[in-house]
Amino acid sequence: MTYIGEPNYRHGSLHSLGVLITNLGTPDAPTPQALRRYLKEFLWDSRVVEVPRPVWWLLLNGLILNTRPRQSAAKYARIWGKDGSPLLTITKAQGQAVGRRIAERLYGPVKVAVAMRYGNPSIRSGLEELRRAGARRILVLPLYPQYAASTTGSTFDAVTRALSEWRWVPETRFVMGYHDDDAYIDAVAASIREHWATHGRGERLLFSFHGIPRDYLDQGDPYHCYCQTTARLVAERLELPEDRWLVSFQSRFGKAQWLTPYTLETIVGLPGQGVKSLDVVCPGFSADCLETLEEIADESREAFIEAGGERFSYIPSLNTRQDHTDALADLICRHVQGWPEADENYDREAQREAGELIRARALAMGAKN
């Protein structure tokens, strides 16, 4: 094992708090070549696809990576912005907003980095950015409100793998989810109210979450329960009767049974039940991306209208709403309690003086830097 050392380490240097904000990931470009690289990394993760590796290797490399990249590239091209992937652009903006907010509330130096579980910027590069900033304490916040092994659990794996290569491992904490966090629930409810005030209210409100294989639930993954809890809490904030809202799961992949009911089937079936206007919100996505902009706002809208619906309205993800970034900042500040940077008695000048004393002692003992 070759460990990452501290080639520029300076005795007595001021340490800082590091915050790593992560999301799922995105290809580098809306092209088949970029999609192939991205999908290969994503779909080879054993947390995402729990199929024996030899069998899955054959399916992935022999079939999926020879067909899916071109299809996915065409979809990404439809949502790609002038600044690149919406998911990456929004997540970076979220990181900047959260960084400003926590800098106002914490007392010591803090550095925020943004990383993607798959693609770029990688988790390894994000952690390295924090290391260069002197972070000796790191909080990891995956932007998945509802924990799932295939998202939050996989992020934990990637972080610990990267840190296993560090010679000097930082103290590390991990936010495992915030599906029932009051500020997050309030932000989702507020976004829905504001959308209704501008665009009118549909006859039904559909909460659509990303799906996972049903097998994962049967084996103990809490994701399904957390999604149901989030939807119920938001509906309660909105004072919605039970017959006015429902939950479904989207983005099914493969032939195995996933969490039901499926979003597309639900949407197509509603006009036949007399529902002519529908609002859809995706509270599991912290930032708009392919699954919300293309799959819901575009494809699902078209399917609803073709099935006899008259009005379909997608309610955007929380993105960079101030109540959302404030909620994330609150979450971070709660999780770093007990660390020096969260202590109101933190004294930067005293820390600097203590560092200089340590440095002087180290140099007197023969240290080179």
Secondary structure, DSSP 8 states (H G I E B T S, - for coil): ---B--TT--TT---EEEEEEEEEEE-SSSSHHHHHHHHHHHHH-TTT--S-HHHHHHHIIIIIHHHHHHHHHHHHHHH-BTTB-HHHHHHHHHHHHHHHHHHHH-SS-EEEEEEEEEESSBHHHHHHHHHHTTEEEEEEEES-SS--IIIIIHHHHHHHHHHTTBSS--EEEE----TT-HHHHHHHHHHHHHHHHHH---SEEEEEEE--BHHHHHTT--HHHHHHHHHHHHHHHHT--GGGEEEEEE---SSS-BSSSBHHHHHHHTGGGT--EEEEE-TT-SS--IIIIIIIIIIIHHHHHHTT-SEEEEE---TT-HHHHHHHHHHHHHHTTTSGGG-TT--HHHHHHHHHHHHHHHHHTT---
